[in-house]
Amino acid sequence: MSGARLLVTGIGGAVGGGLAEVVAQRGPWSEVVGVFSGERSRDAFLATAPEAVRARIRPVVRDLADPRATAALARELAPAQRTVVVHAAANVSWTASLEAARLGNVEITRNVADLARALGVGTRLVYVSSAYTATDGWEYRNTYEATKAEAERLLRADYADLGPVVFACSLVVGHSRTGVIGRFHGIYPLLGLIERHEPPLLPGGRDRRIDIVPVDWVATELAALLERVLYEGPVGDVVAAAGPAAPRLGELVTGAVAALDRARAAVGRAPVREVTLVPFRRWEFLRRSLDAWQVRGIPMPDKALLDRLIGVYRPYFEDDRVLPPSGTTTVCPPWPEYLDASVAHWFARRAAGRTRAPARTVSG
Ligand SMILES: NC(=O)c1ccc[n+]([C@@H]2O[C@H](COP(=O)([O-])OP(=O)(O)OC[C@H]3O[C@@H](n4cnc5c(N)ncnc54)[C@H](OP(=O)(O)O)[C@@H]3O)[C@@H](O)[C@H]2O)c1
């Protein structure tokens, strides 16, 4: 029988991959089980994971949307004295239908909670959620926020025996030093829009804060919470967010464009065109005018693509509600220290053809 087992769902994702790197280095876990949705994602993850991660993680393939197959995992795993389940698997799309978001966020959470229960008395569940949602008094900006909150309510109401603890983070970007991250959600599709289409104008409130956090800080905080959950009794929820230190949209766009230009200069490419942020009302007027007058002098990206992306970001560019940081052991590093690395890594991956070109779907 192993001692303290950690079971991580969504280990192949942006947050799960960061956590894998931290728990590969340290922690009280006698066994770390990582759940992948399929063999392809498992193999892709293991092909690029550091040796320490490959040595530490016991990979398991399971479609967590399938309740029976998920429950069967309890019988397949060796007994452990105690298990902490960290549930990071999710459908993080901001554009999913309500049905798809419910399946990927609520039903999967129910299945994982049932699995946690079947793993034995004393099993604890840590639910990874978003600092951009809350269970009460919150107007949801999309199906993602609504269903992440619905899953949290479900855990509190029906699975109190698992002592659920919520770890909510804001928009995750790359490692603070290397920029590395497994998936490009959140601000990355916006970066893709700027790099690929160089729009001279974008709509958005310059002073709205966009709360971003580097994945290694998030993963370190999550790993620390998991240890508290293992050793201590009741443990409070954590919000891993930057709070008042987060960049304003104007600062973020200026900083990202500067970082992009540095990355482009390093491979002999010209800087991108300057981007000016305009308020949404002016933007709408300008868009209508450009169409009506068929202006050619202001080159804009494909209308359908631009409208889709702007439509997805708009709730966040107009309304910067996000939970304030709480319960972390350290404060988030300042964004000017890590934005460059994130942009440079994204740019290098893009040049190598390893990112999808802007974004049929935007997620966070
Ligand atoms: N990234 C962010 O900016 C951010 C911000 C706030 C909160 N969060 C939260 O952090 C958690 C992780 O997000 P992420 O950004 O790491 O997402 P991600 O990169 O999309 O990863 C999600 C993971 O969920 C797994 N998954 C989805 N459906 C599954 C299924 N049916 N069966 C098994 N596994 C399934 C995927 O597994 P495979 O890879 O094996 O397919 C994937 O690894 C989520 O709960 C999200 O709400 C993320």
Ligand as a Chemical Component Dictionary entry (heavy atoms), coordinates in Angstrom:
data_LIG
# 
_chem_comp.id                   LIG 
_chem_comp.type                 NON-POLYMER 
_chem_comp.pdbx_formal_charge   0 
_chem_comp.three_letter_code    LIG 
# 
loop_
_chem_comp_atom.comp_id 
_chem_comp_atom.atom_id 
_chem_comp_atom.alt_atom_id 
_chem_comp_atom.type_symbol 
_chem_comp_atom.charge 
_chem_comp_atom.model_Cartn_x 
_chem_comp_atom.model_Cartn_y 
_chem_comp_atom.model_Cartn_z 
_chem_comp_atom.pdbx_ordinal 
LIG N1  N1  N 0  -5.343  28.380 -18.236 1  
LIG C1  C1  C 0  -5.899  29.380 -17.589 2  
LIG O1  O1  O 0  -5.658  30.571 -17.894 3  
LIG C2  C2  C 0  -6.825  29.116 -16.427 4  
LIG C3  C3  C 0  -7.303  30.226 -15.731 5  
LIG C4  C4  C 0  -8.150  30.035 -14.664 6  
LIG C5  C5  C 0  -8.522  28.765 -14.287 7  
LIG N2  N2  N 1  -8.063  27.695 -14.978 8  
LIG C6  C6  C 0  -8.518  26.372 -14.543 9  
LIG O2  O2  O 0  -7.428  25.507 -14.474 10 
LIG C7  C7  C 0  -7.844  24.186 -14.810 11 
LIG C8  C8  C 0  -6.949  23.674 -15.888 12 
LIG O3  O3  O 0  -7.046  24.539 -16.999 13 
LIG P1  P1  P 0  -5.976  24.492 -18.164 14 
LIG O4  O4  O 0  -5.779  25.879 -18.614 15 
LIG O5  O5  O -1 -4.823  23.665 -17.744 16 
LIG O6  O6  O 0  -6.835  23.747 -19.257 17 
LIG P2  P2  P 0  -6.325  22.874 -20.478 18 
LIG O7  O7  O 0  -4.946  23.259 -20.820 19 
LIG O8  O8  O 0  -7.377  22.936 -21.530 20 
LIG O9  O9  O 0  -6.334  21.447 -19.847 21 
LIG C9  C9  C 0  -7.549  20.844 -19.500 22 
LIG C10 C10 C 0  -7.280  19.402 -19.286 23 
LIG O10 O10 O 0  -8.525  18.751 -19.088 24 
LIG C11 C11 C 0  -8.403  17.470 -19.605 25 
LIG N3  N3  N 0  -9.712  16.963 -19.992 26 
LIG C12 C12 C 0  -10.713 17.641 -20.597 27 
LIG N4  N4  N 0  -11.739 16.800 -20.838 28 
LIG C13 C13 C 0  -11.378 15.583 -20.377 29 
LIG C14 C14 C 0  -12.004 14.306 -20.346 30 
LIG N5  N5  N 0  -13.212 14.113 -20.869 31 
LIG N6  N6  N 0  -11.332 13.279 -19.792 32 
LIG C15 C15 C 0  -10.095 13.451 -19.274 33 
LIG N7  N7  N 0  -9.448  14.632 -19.276 34 
LIG C16 C16 C 0  -10.085 15.686 -19.819 35 
LIG C17 C17 C 0  -7.522  17.591 -20.825 36 
LIG O11 O11 O 0  -6.863  16.374 -20.963 37 
LIG P3  P3  P 0  -5.960  15.979 -22.235 38 
LIG O12 O12 O 0  -4.894  17.012 -22.347 39 
LIG O13 O13 O 0  -5.443  14.659 -21.883 40 
LIG O14 O14 O 0  -6.898  15.981 -23.406 41 
LIG C18 C18 C 0  -6.610  18.745 -20.445 42 
LIG O15 O15 O 0  -5.381  18.276 -19.992 43 
LIG C19 C19 C 0  -9.307  24.302 -15.236 44 
LIG O16 O16 O 0  -10.110 23.869 -14.192 45 
LIG C20 C20 C 0  -9.511  25.761 -15.507 46 
LIG O17 O17 O 0  -10.826 26.135 -15.224 47 
LIG C21 C21 C 0  -7.233  27.840 -16.040 48 
# 
loop_
_chem_comp_bond.comp_id 
_chem_comp_bond.atom_id_1 
_chem_comp_bond.atom_id_2 
_chem_comp_bond.value_order 
_chem_comp_bond.pdbx_ordinal 
LIG N1  C1  SING 1  
LIG C1  O1  DOUB 2  
LIG C1  C2  SING 3  
LIG C2  C3  SING 4  
LIG C2  C21 DOUB 5  
LIG C3  C4  DOUB 6  
LIG C4  C5  SING 7  
LIG C5  N2  DOUB 8  
LIG N2  C6  SING 9  
LIG N2  C21 SING 10 
LIG C6  O2  SING 11 
LIG C6  C20 SING 12 
LIG O2  C7  SING 13 
LIG C7  C8  SING 14 
LIG C7  C19 SING 15 
LIG C8  O3  SING 16 
LIG O3  P1  SING 17 
LIG P1  O4  DOUB 18 
LIG P1  O5  SING 19 
LIG P1  O6  SING 20 
LIG O6  P2  SING 21 
LIG P2  O7  DOUB 22 
LIG P2  O8  SING 23 
LIG P2  O9  SING 24 
LIG O9  C9  SING 25 
LIG C9  C10 SING 26 
LIG C10 O10 SING 27 
LIG C10 C18 SING 28 
LIG O10 C11 SING 29 
LIG C11 N3  SING 30 
LIG C11 C17 SING 31 
LIG N3  C12 SING 32 
LIG N3  C16 SING 33 
LIG C12 N4  DOUB 34 
LIG N4  C13 SING 35 
LIG C13 C14 SING 36 
LIG C13 C16 DOUB 37 
LIG C14 N5  SING 38 
LIG C14 N6  DOUB 39 
LIG N6  C15 SING 40 
LIG C15 N7  DOUB 41 
LIG N7  C16 SING 42 
LIG C17 O11 SING 43 
LIG C17 C18 SING 44 
LIG O11 P3  SING 45 
LIG P3  O12 DOUB 46 
LIG P3  O13 SING 47 
LIG P3  O14 SING 48 
LIG C18 O15 SING 49 
LIG C19 O16 SING 50 
LIG C19 C20 SING 51 
LIG C20 O17 SING 52 
# 
